[in-house]
Amino acid sequence: MEVEPDQVAGRLRDLVDRMLGPNRPPLQAPVNVHAVTERVRALLQAEGSAITLSADYDPSLPEVIGDEGQLIQAVLNIARNAVEAMSDAGTQDPVLTLRTRARRQFTLGSERHRLVCEVAIVDNGPGIPAALRDTLFYPMVSGRAEGSGLGLSIAQSILHQHQGLIECESQPGATEFRLLIPFEAQQ
């Protein structure tokens, strides 16, 4: 019996999600999104990369309801990918910006939210290769030979558990990942 590659990939994705993804529901506690982004900045600075880390925050944002540790992991996975991509490409004057904003009247899935928190991770690196864009969030997909291909898949799983989503736009010199999380508590 021959097995289709899509079936194998689906089973592998499910296995990896169960093994490495958050295996508990997210905590439901107030989280200051700037505490999340500042923790990620501190972790990246401690890793000693030569990348300029920039912050562009909206100080008026209310707290989101969620799991601070899981949100830190999601932002950190994406930010580390950006740092590695810029380092590998030899980007001149590499800059990683963490930006927060509120988005009004935004639809996540099939639900309309009055207010959504946007955490953007923006870099001036090489951009995401076109060949990877359609499968970017699949487990085991990586643009780096030594990459595991799990960081974005785990980040996406965390955002889904918070009833949010991740958007991505990329071109050479400008890649932006936006994590969108509703401010309202989950039902």
Secondary structure as UniProt FT lines:
FT   HELIX           5..20
FT   STRAND          29..31
FT   HELIX           33..46
FT   TURN            47..48
FT   STRAND          52..56
FT   TURN            59..60
FT   STRAND          64..66
FT   HELIX           68..89
FT   STRAND          95..108
FT   TURN            109..110
FT   STRAND          111..123
FT   HELIX           130..133
FT   TURN            134..137
FT   TURN            139..140
FT   TURN            145..146
FT   HELIX           151..161
FT   TURN            162..163
FT   STRAND          165..171
FT   TURN            172..173
FT   STRAND          174..182
//
